[in-house]
Structures are given as structure tokens and as C-alpha cells.
Amino acid sequence: MARLLVVHHSPSRSLQSLTDAVVAGAHDDSIEGVEVVVRPALEANADDVLAADGYLLGTTANFGYMSGALKHFFDSTFLQIGGQLGDDGSTEGAPATGVTAKRPFGLYLHGRYDLTGAIRSVTSITGALGWRQGYDVLGVLGEVTNAHLEAAYELGGTIAALVSDGS
């Protein structure tokens, strides 16, 4: 059975509601053959990542960056899950040939002012891992609306469907 790992840092009602909708979408009745594993970012580990066929990442956007919890997740697993750095020590230009390369991922985040730096920081790391973006980033500024929750459901369902058919 395929496995989808949801790694999130959901300290606010807004982000928790998005996480709940993403997980509900991943469990949609029309998607079969996918085990959905949900881990808070501070509890997820390299074994979780290696055992998964795809990923959903949820974070707050704090001071122009991903949450410290999601950053800790990446810091503590990066090399073990196949991440590589370029010759200059950055994620730019690094060969993406690790064991988790080409696996699909989705990203959702919530912030109050700006999401640009948080998106860039996550996609820089996922790029160095060789993960492929399976759906548009869901970025929510301010109040979470029903339309955002529907988009989160769609994100969860889409990544689960990609994992279920091995795409």
C-alpha cells in the first residue's frame, strides 16, 4: 500500500483547519490504496520520510520563513533522506538524486503578511531533495475561508491520488 506523509506545524486555529481539510482530502472515499500518516513537524523523523511515497507539508509563515518546527524537521532529516548540497554548501544546483527524489509533495501555509519567503525556503529544500511539486502551493493570508478549506481538501486529495497511482 502506498503511504502519504503529512508533516505539519499547526499552532493556530487557522492552520489547524487547513491541516484538517488537507487530511480529509487525502482520505477522500474515491482514493484507494493509500495509508495517510500524519505527524507534527517536531515528531516526524527520517524513517517516516523514507517509508512514504509522497508528502504534504504544512507550516505557518513566520517573519518571512517557514516555521521553526518545519525547519527543524528538515534540519534533522535532510541528509538521511537523500538531500544534497551544492559545492558552495547551498541547496542551489545540488544534484537531486537521493532515495526520495521524484516523490510528489504539496505545500500549504498560512500567514498574516507575506508568504513569499516561506514558500521559497520550503521549495528550496524540497528542490535539493529532488521532490517534485504535485500541485499548486496553497498559501492563505489572513482569515481562512470556505474557499481555502475547499482548496486544502483538493490539495490533500490530489497528492493522495498521485501517490495511489504511483505518479
N, CA, C and O atoms as a DFTB+ gen file, in Angstrom:
668 C
 N C O
     1  1       0.846      -1.178       0.000
     2  2       0.000       0.000       0.000
     3  2       0.892       1.243       0.000
     4  3       1.899       1.303       0.706
     5  1       0.509       2.213      -0.792
     6  2       1.246       3.473      -0.843
     7  2       1.035       4.237       0.460
     8  3       0.026       4.062       1.143
     9  1       2.004       5.085       0.790
    10  2       1.922       5.861       2.030
    11  2       2.147       7.335       1.727
    12  3       3.079       7.708       1.014
    13  1       1.273       8.159       2.285
    14  2       1.365       9.617       2.184
    15  2       1.656      10.160       3.573
    16  3       0.918       9.884       4.519
    17  1       2.720      10.923       3.698
    18  2       3.120      11.514       4.971
    19  2       2.727      12.987       4.996
    20  3       3.111      13.760       4.118
    21  1       1.957      13.362       6.013
    22  2       1.590      14.757       6.241
    23  2       2.431      15.246       7.408
    24  3       2.286      14.768       8.533
    25  1       3.310      16.202       7.135
    26  2       4.154      16.806       8.171
    27  2       3.699      18.247       8.317
    28  3       3.700      19.010       7.352
    29  1       3.308      18.615       9.536
    30  2       2.732      19.943       9.713
    31  2       3.151      20.553      11.044
    32  3       3.501      19.862      12.001
    33  1       3.099      21.884      11.059
    34  2       3.192      22.646      12.303
    35  2       1.947      23.519      12.312
    36  3       1.861      24.503      11.578
    37  1       0.982      23.149      13.151
    38  2      -0.332      23.794      13.154
    39  2      -0.648      24.405      14.514
    40  3      -1.527      23.914      15.222
    41  1       0.066      25.484      14.891
    42  2      -0.125      26.062      16.217
    43  2      -1.355      26.969      16.342
    44  3      -1.739      27.347      17.449
    45  1      -1.960      27.310      15.224
    46  2      -3.097      28.233      15.256
    47  2      -4.353      27.535      14.751
    48  3      -4.276      26.522      14.055
    49  1      -5.514      28.089      15.109
    50  2      -6.779      27.537      14.598
    51  2      -6.806      27.589      13.083
    52  3      -7.319      26.674      12.439
    53  1      -6.257      28.653      12.506
    54  2      -6.276      28.800      11.050
    55  2      -5.513      27.671      10.375
    56  3      -6.027      27.030       9.458
    57  1      -4.303      27.429      10.821
    58  2      -3.519      26.375      10.178
    59  2      -4.065      24.995      10.528
    60  3      -4.011      24.085       9.700
    61  1      -4.588      24.826      11.732
    62  2      -5.165      23.527      12.078
    63  2      -6.365      23.224      11.198
    64  3      -6.570      22.073      10.813
    65  1      -7.159      24.232      10.875
    66  2      -8.313      23.998       9.998
    67  2      -7.859      23.605       8.592
    68  3      -8.481      22.759       7.950
    69  1      -6.771      24.221       8.114
    70  2      -6.226      23.832       6.810
    71  2      -5.677      22.404       6.861
    72  3      -5.889      21.622       5.934
    73  1      -4.976      22.069       7.937
    74  2      -4.438      20.710       8.087
    75  2      -5.580      19.694       8.110
    76  3      -5.498      18.658       7.451
    77  1      -6.627      19.979       8.850
    78  2      -7.771      19.068       8.915
    79  2      -8.377      18.859       7.525
    80  3      -8.737      17.739       7.164
    81  1      -8.487      19.932       6.754
    82  2      -9.060      19.826       5.410
    83  2      -8.134      19.054       4.468
    84  3      -8.607      18.262       3.653
    85  1      -6.828      19.274       4.571
    86  2      -5.855      18.537       3.754
    87  2      -5.948      17.038       4.058
    88  3      -5.988      16.214       3.144
    89  1      -5.982      16.699       5.333
    90  2      -6.057      15.292       5.736
    91  2      -7.380      14.679       5.285
    92  3      -7.403      13.537       4.826
    93  1      -8.465      15.410       5.406
    94  2      -9.765      14.909       4.939
    95  2      -9.722      14.639       3.434
    96  3     -10.239      13.623       2.971
    97  1      -9.115      15.536       2.680
    98  2      -8.991      15.335       1.235
    99  2      -8.158      14.113       0.897
   100  3      -8.472      13.381      -0.042
   101  1      -7.100      13.892       1.659
   102  2      -6.249      12.721       1.435
   103  2      -6.993      11.426       1.737
   104  3      -6.656      10.369       1.204
   105  1      -8.019      11.515       2.605
   106  2      -8.837      10.353       2.948
   107  2     -10.108      10.248       2.098
   108  3     -10.983       9.441       2.410
   109  1     -10.225      11.037       1.046
   110  2     -11.427      11.027       0.221
   111  2     -11.768       9.588      -0.196
   112  3     -10.881       8.810      -0.546
   113  1     -13.050       9.249      -0.153
   114  2     -13.503       7.889      -0.446
   115  2     -13.130       7.411      -1.845
   116  3     -13.029       6.206      -2.075
   117  1     -12.926       8.324      -2.770
   118  2     -12.602       7.917      -4.139
   119  2     -11.138       7.510      -4.309
   120  3     -10.756       6.997      -5.360
   121  1     -10.328       7.733      -3.290
   122  2      -8.902       7.393      -3.359
   123  2      -8.673       6.108      -2.578
   124  3      -8.982       6.023      -1.389
   125  1      -8.136       5.127      -3.252
   126  2      -7.909       3.831      -2.625
   127  2      -6.425       3.500      -2.610
   128  3      -5.650       3.992      -3.430
   129  1      -6.053       2.660      -1.663
   130  2      -4.692       2.138      -1.630
   131  2      -3.658       3.092      -1.074
   132  3      -2.474       2.972      -1.389
   133  1      -4.088       4.046      -0.245
   134  2      -3.146       4.998       0.337
   135  2      -3.338       5.040       1.846
   136  3      -4.439       5.287       2.338
   137  1      -2.267       4.797       2.563
   138  2      -2.258       4.998       4.010
   139  2      -1.791       6.422       4.260
   140  3      -0.745       6.829       3.754
   141  1      -2.550       7.178       5.028
   142  2      -2.199       8.563       5.336
   143  2      -1.649       8.597       6.759
   144  3      -2.330       8.228       7.716
   145  1      -0.400       9.047       6.876
   146  2       0.275       9.145       8.169
   147  2       0.456      10.627       8.475
   148  3       1.042      11.358       7.676
   149  1      -0.039      11.074       9.620
   150  2       0.024      12.487       9.997
   151  2       0.988      12.638      11.167
   152  3       0.836      11.976      12.194
   153  1       1.989      13.521      11.008
   154  2       2.974      13.751      12.058
   155  2       3.186      15.250      12.262
   156  3       3.398      15.988      11.299
   157  1       3.129      15.696      13.516
   158  2       3.581      17.061      13.794
   159  2       5.059      17.176      13.396
   160  3       5.818      16.216      13.526
   161  1       5.446      18.325      12.926
   162  2       6.808      18.504      12.411
   163  2       7.884      18.160      13.438
   164  3       8.948      17.663      13.071
   165  1       7.622      18.418      14.718
   166  2       8.624      18.123      15.739
   167  2       8.688      16.642      16.093
   168  3       9.573      16.226      16.840
   169  1       7.769      15.845      15.572
   170  2       7.770      14.402      15.830
   171  2       8.151      13.577      14.610
   172  3       8.548      12.421      14.755
   173  1       8.039      14.136      13.423
   174  2       8.362      13.400      12.199
   175  2       9.861      13.139      12.135
   176  3      10.667      13.962      12.567
   177  1      10.221      11.979      11.589
   178  2      11.645      11.638      11.508
   179  2      11.985      11.050      10.142
   180  3      11.115      10.883       9.288
   181  1      13.243      10.745       9.956
   182  2      13.717      10.249       8.664
   183  2      13.043       8.941       8.281
   184  3      12.747       8.727       7.106
   185  1      12.794       8.062       9.244
   186  2      12.122       6.805       8.928
   187  2      10.731       7.059       8.353
   188  3      10.306       6.369       7.426
   189  1      10.020       8.048       8.899
   190  2       8.708       8.412       8.361
   191  2       8.824       8.826       6.900
   192  3       8.024       8.410       6.062
   193  1       9.818       9.641       6.605
   194  2      10.002      10.154       5.241
   195  2      10.391       9.030       4.290
   196  3       9.844       8.928       3.192
   197  1      11.324       8.192       4.701
   198  2      11.786       7.105       3.839
   199  2      10.681       6.100       3.552
   200  3      10.672       5.481       2.488
   201  1       9.755       5.931       4.477
   202  2       8.665       4.968       4.303
   203  2       7.513       5.514       3.467
   204  3       6.596       4.770       3.118
   205  1       7.548       6.794       3.146
   206  2       6.442       7.430       2.422
   207  2       6.732       7.521       0.930
   208  3       7.882       7.535       0.490
   209  1       5.639       7.582       0.169
   210  2       5.732       7.710      -1.286
   211  2       5.417       9.119      -1.767
   212  3       5.573       9.430      -2.948
   213  1       4.974       9.965      -0.849
   214  2       4.662      11.347      -1.161
   215  2       4.445      12.110       0.136
   216  3       4.330      11.518       1.209
   217  1       4.389      13.447       0.022
   218  2       4.412      14.289       1.218
   219  2       3.478      15.479       1.074
   220  3       3.322      16.053      -0.004
   221  1       2.868      15.828       2.191
   222  2       2.143      17.084       2.315
   223  2       2.783      17.846       3.467
   224  3       2.949      17.302       4.559
   225  1       3.137      19.089       3.229
   226  2       3.841      19.905       4.215
   227  2       2.994      21.119       4.561
   228  3       2.541      21.847       3.678
   229  1       2.785      21.329       5.862
   230  2       2.010      22.474       6.314
   231  2       2.788      23.298       7.314
   232  3       3.403      22.755       8.232
   233  1       2.763      24.609       7.141
   234  2       3.536      25.480       8.017
   235  2       2.925      26.870       8.105
   236  3       2.193      27.312       7.220
   237  1       3.247      27.531       9.186
   238  2       2.966      28.953       9.274
   239  2       4.084      29.692       8.541
   240  3       5.173      29.154       8.341
   241  1       3.801      30.910       8.153
   242  2       4.815      31.784       7.571
   243  2       5.184      32.785       8.656
   244  3       4.388      33.655       9.007
   245  1       6.398      32.655       9.184
   246  2       6.837      33.478      10.314
   247  2       8.029      34.339       9.912
   248  3       9.079      33.814       9.542
   249  1       7.873      35.633       9.980
   250  2       8.983      36.546       9.689
   251  2       9.637      36.228       8.351
   252  3      10.860      36.283       8.220
   253  1       8.818      35.895       7.360
   254  2       9.331      35.622       6.025
   255  2       9.953      34.257       5.855
   256  3      10.723      34.046       4.917
   257  1       9.639      33.316       6.743
   258  2      10.259      31.992       6.662
   259  2       9.267      30.937       7.116
   260  3       8.242      31.260       7.717
   261  1       9.567      29.680       6.831
   262  2       8.744      28.585       7.345
   263  2       8.857      28.545       8.865
   264  3       9.744      29.178       9.438
   265  1       7.980      27.817       9.509
   266  2       8.030      27.707      10.968
   267  2       9.331      27.046      11.413
   268  3       9.932      26.268      10.672
   269  1       9.748      27.364      12.613
   270  2      10.931      26.728      13.178
   271  2      10.761      25.225      13.299
   272  3      11.729      24.476      13.167
   273  1       9.542      24.781      13.549
   274  2       9.282      23.345      13.671
   275  2       9.511      22.629      12.345
   276  3      10.131      21.566      12.323
   277  1       9.022      23.191      11.238
   278  2       9.249      22.547       9.943
   279  2      10.728      22.623       9.569
   280  3      11.275      21.682       8.994
   281  1      11.365      23.727       9.889
   282  2      12.809      23.844       9.630
   283  2      13.571      22.787      10.420
   284  3      14.509      22.185       9.898
   285  1      13.184      22.554      11.665
   286  2      13.810      21.500      12.471
   287  2      13.617      20.129      11.818
   288  3      14.544      19.319      11.783
   289  1      12.428      19.875      11.308
   290  2      12.169      18.623      10.602
   291  2      13.158      18.445       9.455
   292  3      13.778      17.390       9.318
   293  1      13.300      19.473       8.639
   294  2      14.239      19.368       7.515
   295  2      15.687      19.249       8.003
   296  3      16.449      18.431       7.487
   297  1      16.062      20.054       8.985
   298  2      17.432      20.003       9.510
   299  2      17.789      18.623      10.044
   300  3      18.910      18.151       9.854
   301  1      16.850      17.983      10.703
   302  2      17.147      16.712      11.361
   303  2      17.008      15.500      10.441
   304  3      17.386      14.394      10.825
   305  1      16.476      15.689       9.237
   306  2      16.290      14.548       8.333
   307  2      17.009      14.688       6.998
   308  3      17.204      13.689       6.305
   309  1      17.401      15.873       6.626
   310  2      17.846      16.188       5.269
   311  2      18.856      15.191       4.700
   312  3      18.603      14.604       3.649
   313  1      19.968      14.992       5.353
   314  2      20.995      14.107       4.807
   315  2      20.566      12.644       4.831
   316  3      20.919      11.879       3.934
   317  1      19.814      12.256       5.840
   318  2      19.363      10.864       5.945
   319  2      18.359      10.481       4.865
   320  3      18.253       9.307       4.510
   321  1      17.620      11.459       4.337
   322  2      16.588      11.153       3.346
   323  2      17.038      11.472       1.928
   324  3      16.224      11.483       1.005
   325  1      18.315      11.729       1.753
   326  2      18.848      11.888       0.414
   327  2      19.093      13.298      -0.034
   328  3      19.348      13.523      -1.218
   329  1      19.028      14.266       0.866
   330  2      19.306      15.642       0.491
   331  2      20.786      15.842       0.209
   332  3      21.644      15.229       0.844
   333  1      21.065      16.697      -0.740
   334  2      22.449      17.003      -1.069
   335  2      22.600      18.507      -1.247
   336  3      21.684      19.198      -1.694
   337  1      23.772      18.987      -0.886
   338  2      24.066      20.405      -1.041
   339  2      25.008      20.608      -2.210
   340  3      25.754      19.705      -2.587
   341  1      24.968      21.797      -2.778
   342  2      25.882      22.135      -3.852
   343  2      27.289      22.327      -3.323
   344  3      27.511      22.306      -2.112
   345  1      28.235      22.513      -4.220
   346  2      29.640      22.687      -3.837
   347  2      29.853      23.878      -2.907
   348  3      30.800      23.897      -2.121
   349  1      28.971      24.866      -2.999
   350  2      29.110      26.050      -2.148
   351  2      28.351      25.910      -0.825
   352  3      28.283      26.865      -0.052
   353  1      27.779      24.730      -0.558
   354  2      27.062      24.490       0.688
   355  2      25.610      24.911       0.665
   356  3      24.921      24.815       1.681
   357  1      25.130      25.377      -0.480
   358  2      23.736      25.794      -0.579
   359  2      22.909      24.696      -1.246
   360  3      23.447      23.699      -1.728
   361  1      21.605      24.896      -1.262
   362  2      20.732      23.935      -1.938
   363  2      20.626      24.223      -3.430
   364  3      20.056      23.427      -4.175
   365  1      21.162      25.337      -3.865
   366  2      21.115      25.700      -5.283
   367  2      22.100      24.850      -6.078
   368  3      23.273      24.747      -5.719
   369  1      21.620      24.244      -7.155
   370  2      22.485      23.483      -8.042
   371  2      22.917      22.138      -7.493
   372  3      23.804      21.496      -8.054
   373  1      22.310      21.708      -6.417
   374  2      22.663      20.417      -5.839
   375  2      22.045      19.300      -6.675
   376  3      20.914      19.427      -7.144
   377  1      22.777      18.219      -6.859
   378  2      22.193      17.099      -7.607
   379  2      21.078      16.440      -6.793
   380  3      21.281      16.095      -5.629
   381  1      19.924      16.269      -7.391
   382  2      18.773      15.700      -6.686
   383  2      18.632      14.227      -7.052
   384  3      17.779      13.849      -7.855
   385  1      19.474      13.416      -6.456
   386  2      19.497      12.001      -6.803
   387  2      19.289      11.099      -5.594
   388  3      19.542       9.897      -5.679
   389  1      18.838      11.646      -4.478
   390  2      18.660      10.870      -3.257
   391  2      17.516       9.869      -3.358
   392  3      16.778       9.840      -4.344
   393  1      17.386       9.063      -2.334
   394  2      16.405       7.978      -2.340
   395  2      14.965       8.480      -2.384
   396  3      14.084       7.732      -2.807
   397  1      14.696       9.694      -1.971
   398  2      13.328      10.213      -2.009
   399  2      13.079      11.107      -3.225
   400  3      11.995      11.672      -3.366
   401  1      14.069      11.235      -4.095
   402  2      13.928      12.094      -5.277
   403  2      12.750      11.641      -6.132
   404  3      12.443      10.453      -6.227
   405  1      12.114      12.604      -6.738
   406  2      10.994      12.438      -7.661
   407  2       9.675      12.087      -6.993
   408  3       8.675      11.870      -7.677
   409  1       9.658      12.028      -5.680
   410  2       8.389      11.777      -4.994
   411  2       7.590      13.083      -4.960
   412  3       8.167      14.159      -4.804
   413  1       6.261      12.990      -5.108
   414  2       5.451      14.217      -5.141
   415  2       5.254      14.817      -3.752
   416  3       5.232      14.107      -2.746
   417  1       5.112      16.126      -3.725
   418  2       4.791      16.814      -2.477
   419  2       3.821      17.948      -2.763
   420  3       3.708      18.443      -3.884
   421  1       3.135      18.332      -1.711
   422  2       2.269      19.501      -1.745
   423  2       2.588      20.369      -0.547
   424  3       3.059      19.868       0.474
   425  1       2.339      21.657      -0.655
   426  2       2.652      22.607       0.397
   427  2       1.456      23.511       0.645
   428  3       0.861      24.052      -0.288
   429  1       1.115      23.664       1.917
   430  2       0.097      24.637       2.305
   431  2       0.645      25.439       3.481
   432  3       1.366      24.912       4.328
   433  1       0.292      26.718       3.517
   434  2       0.799      27.571       4.578
   435  2      -0.156      28.722       4.846
   436  3      -0.982      29.091       4.011
   437  1      -0.011      29.269       6.029
   438  2      -0.845      30.381       6.457
   439  2       0.035      31.453       7.076
   440  3       0.971      31.151       7.817
   441  1      -0.267      32.691       6.772
   442  2       0.457      33.809       7.359
   443  2      -0.436      35.027       7.431
   444  3      -1.574      35.015       6.960
   445  1       0.089      36.062       8.017
   446  2      -0.673      37.307       8.172
   447  2      -0.246      38.387       7.181
   448  3      -1.054      39.242       6.818
   449  1       1.011      38.362       6.740
   450  2       1.513      39.483       5.952
   451  2       2.127      39.091       4.621
   452  3       1.835      39.713       3.599
   453  1       2.970      38.069       4.615
   454  2       3.680      37.719       3.389
   455  2       4.066      36.248       3.450
   456  3       4.492      35.752       4.492
   457  1       3.917      35.567       2.343
   458  2       4.226      34.135       2.274
   459  2       5.446      33.842       1.404
   460  3       5.932      32.711       1.387
   461  1       5.935      34.828       0.696
   462  2       6.967      34.622      -0.316
   463  2       8.204      33.918       0.223
   464  3       8.641      32.922      -0.352
   465  1       8.771      34.408       1.302
   466  2       9.992      33.818       1.853
   467  2       9.766      32.415       2.381
   468  3      10.635      31.553       2.249
   469  1       8.608      32.180       2.978
   470  2       8.305      30.848       3.497
   471  2       8.179      29.837       2.356
   472  3       8.689      28.721       2.452
   473  1       7.510      30.227       1.293
   474  2       7.390      29.341       0.130
   475  2       8.769      29.067      -0.455
   476  3       9.111      27.918      -0.738
   477  1       9.552      30.108      -0.635
   478  2      10.890      29.956      -1.206
   479  2      11.758      29.056      -0.336
   480  3      12.501      28.231      -0.867
   481  1      11.685      29.192       0.973
   482  2      12.533      28.382       1.851
   483  2      12.158      26.902       1.774
   484  3      13.041      26.045       1.757
   485  1      10.876      26.597       1.726
   486  2      10.461      25.189       1.630
   487  2      10.804      24.624       0.257
   488  3      11.351      23.525       0.161
   489  1      10.492      25.357      -0.801
   490  2      10.745      24.815      -2.141
   491  2      12.232      24.710      -2.449
   492  3      12.629      23.889      -3.276
   493  1      13.055      25.515      -1.806
   494  2      14.499      25.374      -1.956
   495  2      14.961      24.031      -1.391
   496  3      15.758      23.328      -2.014
   497  1      14.463      23.689      -0.228
   498  2      14.857      22.422       0.405
   499  2      14.263      21.236      -0.346
   500  3      14.963      20.255      -0.599
   501  1      12.991      21.312      -0.703
   502  2      12.394      20.195      -1.439
   503  2      13.074      20.016      -2.793
   504  3      13.172      18.899      -3.301
   505  1      13.541      21.111      -3.371
   506  2      14.298      21.012      -4.626
   507  2      15.609      20.269      -4.442
   508  3      16.000      19.464      -5.288
   509  1      16.287      20.542      -3.331
   510  2      17.549      19.849      -3.049
   511  2      17.318      18.373      -2.719
   512  3      18.231      17.555      -2.834
   513  1      16.107      18.043      -2.314
   514  2      15.744      16.644      -2.085
   515  2      15.304      15.962      -3.378
   516  3      15.222      14.736      -3.449
   517  1      15.027      16.763      -4.389
   518  2      14.576      16.214      -5.658
   519  2      13.095      15.877      -5.676
   520  3      12.621      15.188      -6.580
   521  1      12.358      16.364      -4.673
   522  2      10.921      16.128      -4.662
   523  2      10.284      16.962      -5.759
   524  3      10.783      18.036      -6.097
   525  1       9.199      16.479      -6.307
   526  2       8.521      17.235      -7.366
   527  2       7.191      17.766      -6.862
   528  3       6.422      17.053      -6.218
   529  1       6.941      18.996      -7.159
   530  2       5.713      19.641      -6.712
   531  2       4.548      19.026      -7.463
   532  3       4.493      19.088      -8.691
   533  1       3.602      18.423      -6.717
   534  2       2.488      17.716      -7.325
   535  2       1.246      18.562      -7.525
   536  3       0.314      18.138      -8.208
   537  1       1.219      19.747      -6.944
   538  2       0.044      20.611      -7.040
   539  2       0.468      22.018      -6.645
   540  3       1.505      22.212      -6.010
   541  1      -0.337      22.984      -7.024
   542  2      -0.033      24.373      -6.685
   543  2       0.059      24.556      -5.174
   544  3      -0.663      23.918      -4.409
   545  1       0.956      25.433      -4.767
   546  2       1.067      25.795      -3.354
   547  2      -0.228      26.466      -2.923
   548  3      -0.768      27.313      -3.634
   549  1      -0.722      26.077      -1.747
   550  2      -1.886      26.743      -1.176
   551  2      -1.383      27.683      -0.096
   552  3      -0.992      27.253       0.989
   553  1      -1.397      28.966      -0.404
   554  2      -0.978      29.987       0.545
   555  2      -2.157      30.844       0.947
   556  3      -2.860      31.384       0.093
   557  1      -2.375      30.970       2.246
   558  2      -3.505      31.721       2.752
   559  2      -2.996      32.860       3.623
   560  3      -2.266      32.640       4.590
   561  1      -3.387      34.066       3.272
   562  2      -3.108      35.249       4.087
   563  2      -4.379      35.645       4.821
   564  3      -5.451      35.730       4.222
   565  1      -4.257      35.883       6.107
   566  2      -5.408      36.350       6.873
   567  2      -6.388      35.241       7.197
   568  3      -6.009      34.094       7.435
   569  1      -7.663      35.614       7.200
   570  2      -8.721      34.684       7.604
   571  2      -8.868      33.523       6.622
   572  3      -8.836      33.719       5.407
   573  1      -9.030      32.323       7.156
   574  2      -9.258      31.131       6.339
   575  2     -10.747      31.070       6.002
   576  3     -11.598      31.079       6.892
   577  1     -11.047      31.008       4.713
   578  2     -12.431      30.975       4.243
   579  2     -12.812      29.557       3.808
   580  3     -11.968      28.664       3.740
   581  1     -14.087      29.377       3.520
   582  2     -14.535      28.086       2.992
   583  2     -13.832      27.748       1.685
   584  3     -13.536      26.582       1.426
   585  1     -13.563      28.753       0.861
   586  2     -12.848      28.508      -0.395
   587  2     -11.442      27.975      -0.118
   588  3     -10.962      27.100      -0.838
   589  1     -10.786      28.485       0.906
   590  2      -9.457      27.984       1.270
   591  2      -9.540      26.540       1.756
   592  3      -8.691      25.715       1.419
   593  1     -10.565      26.241       2.549
   594  2     -10.721      24.873       3.048
   595  2     -11.008      23.907       1.910
   596  3     -10.528      22.773       1.926
   597  1     -11.780      24.338       0.930
   598  2     -12.029      23.507      -0.249
   599  2     -10.737      23.284      -1.034
   600  3     -10.482      22.182      -1.521
   601  1      -9.934      24.324      -1.152
   602  2      -8.645      24.193      -1.850
   603  2      -7.711      23.259      -1.089
   604  3      -6.963      22.496      -1.700
   605  1      -7.749      23.316       0.238
   606  2      -6.926      22.421       1.050
   607  2      -7.369      20.974       0.866
   608  3      -6.531      20.079       0.762
   609  1      -8.661      20.740       0.825
   610  2      -9.199      19.406       0.584
   611  2      -8.716      18.894      -0.774
   612  3      -8.283      17.749      -0.905
   613  1      -8.798      19.752      -1.763
   614  2      -8.346      19.409      -3.123
   615  2      -6.849      19.081      -3.134
   616  3      -6.426      18.124      -3.783
   617  1      -6.065      19.860      -2.428
   618  2      -4.618      19.610      -2.339
   619  2      -4.362      18.232      -1.745
   620  3      -3.597      17.447      -2.305
   621  1      -4.998      17.935      -0.615
   622  2      -4.814      16.635       0.010
   623  2      -5.226      15.492      -0.898
   624  3      -4.521      14.489      -1.008
   625  1      -6.368      15.649      -1.546
   626  2      -6.846      14.611      -2.454
   627  2      -5.956      14.418      -3.669
   628  3      -5.731      13.291      -4.110
   629  1      -5.457      15.509      -4.203
   630  2      -4.597      15.418      -5.380
   631  2      -3.292      14.692      -5.080
   632  3      -2.885      13.810      -5.835
   633  1      -2.640      15.055      -3.992
   634  2      -1.366      14.398      -3.667
   635  2      -1.621      12.936      -3.312
   636  3      -0.831      12.074      -3.696
   637  1      -2.694      12.634      -2.595
   638  2      -3.019      11.236      -2.298
   639  2      -3.272      10.445      -3.572
   640  3      -2.845       9.296      -3.684
   641  1      -3.967      11.054      -4.540
   642  2      -4.233      10.367      -5.806
   643  2      -2.935      10.130      -6.577
   644  3      -2.765       9.075      -7.188
   645  1      -2.024      11.094      -6.553
   646  2      -0.735      10.896      -7.219
   647  2       0.029       9.733      -6.591
   648  3       0.646       8.934      -7.295
   649  1      -0.017       9.648      -5.280
   650  2       0.675       8.572      -4.575
   651  2       0.009       7.230      -4.861
   652  3       0.688       6.214      -5.009
   653  1      -1.321       7.228      -4.937
   654  2      -2.038       5.963      -5.120
   655  2      -1.778       5.344      -6.478
   656  3      -1.759       4.120      -6.611
   657  1      -1.576       6.181      -7.492
   658  2      -1.337       5.595      -8.813
   659  2       0.146       5.557      -9.175
   660  3       0.507       5.228     -10.305
   661  1       0.992       5.892      -8.219
   662  2       2.431       5.784      -8.435
   663  2       3.020       6.852      -9.332
   664  3       4.137       6.680      -9.821
   665  1       2.322       7.943      -9.568
   666  2       2.836       9.009     -10.441
   667  2       4.017       9.707      -9.853
   668  3       4.561      10.626     -10.466
